[in-house]
């Protein structure tokens, strides 16, 4: 070896691993909102049964559902798995002489293990847009949570009176002798009487002859018609048991055209053998019935004589502002006024386009995108209450719920949207 210094080779550099690149995120299958397929009805029914803790046969099987009913069965699904569902029931309602197509929301449900993920909310928002596209300008639902559906623009639309009384507390009027059982031969008569009542109450759904036949065909249903020279009233009731096992007569409807019919139907109820009578009534029906000042003899031990509880019943929403106004426009042809409406709607933005309304010389014009000096601005929830007659515009303004461009605007709005009595009979609720 040659003399001199020994040269040491530097160690080879050790390869080091840098931070690893993140793995590509796995994309979840997209959520889809659509109508249920017939093959999915069993899956929808299982979801409902689990969500509501009810028997599976509560809902009809696939072979008992019509094509139209299937279109109204809306689902939110991911990769074929249904996470949330609801049903839209198409009905026509009467409101201040106008006839409106209505979408009734029912059976809103999500899989128990998928709750609080926003699926039902997404389905509700998507369904609102779908109803608008389907030509349903208004919507009604009977909520378990008023606050939840307020998030989607719904607001309280009507109350009902829960009436409790004992037969012994009712006057046994002798006009009861003019009461008789009603049958299928009386369908036209019952429908005619019902329609006369629908002209008074707002939001009452129409009833076809086939629906009347279905109501009368139920074995536990009692239909009583008051007829002295001419039919003038009826009541529909069911004999059942209350939660304590005592017999109760549940009155679903009581309609009387005049005083004699009212006394006759009350006299019939006074002769019932049940321990109590329960009745879901409108405020007007209750006041006209005379139950709040019954002339029946006082019987010791039968106190209180009548118990009345007022409860919120349904929520209402305007889905298509222009179509909803157009439906009521014929009733405004005798007015002379100009008014603009500006509605705030965070879900259906098309409703936020201002609309100018002009009524003059027997004609009514609606101009979209135009706002005049006589203008009212409101949230969609407040306007929905005004539209269905639950609250007059002046009542909303007095509570600070309206922004008004002029004092004349509120005055004119009271002519357009008078205070009504929104009420849906017990047998028409969904």
Secondary structure, DSSP 8 states (H G I E B T S, - for coil): --SS--------------------------EEEEE--GGGHHHHHHHHHHHHT--GGGS--GGG--HHHHHTEEEEEETTEEEEEEEEEEEEEEETTEEEEEEEEEEEEE-GGGTTSSHHHHHHHHHHHHHHHTT--EEEE--S-HHHHHTTT-EEEEEEEEEEE-GGGS---GGGGGEEE--GGGHHHHHHHHHHHHTTSBSEE---HHHHHHHHH-TTEEEEEEESSSEEEEEEEEEEE-TTS-EEEEEEEEEESSHHHHHHHHHHHHT--SSEEEEEE-HHHHHHHTGGG--S---TT--SSEEEEEEEEEEEEES-HHHHHHHHGGGGTT--EEEEEEEE-SS-GGGGS-EEEEEETTEEEEEET---SSEEEEEHHHHHHHHHTSS-HHHHHHTT--EESSHHHHHHHHHHS----B---GGG--
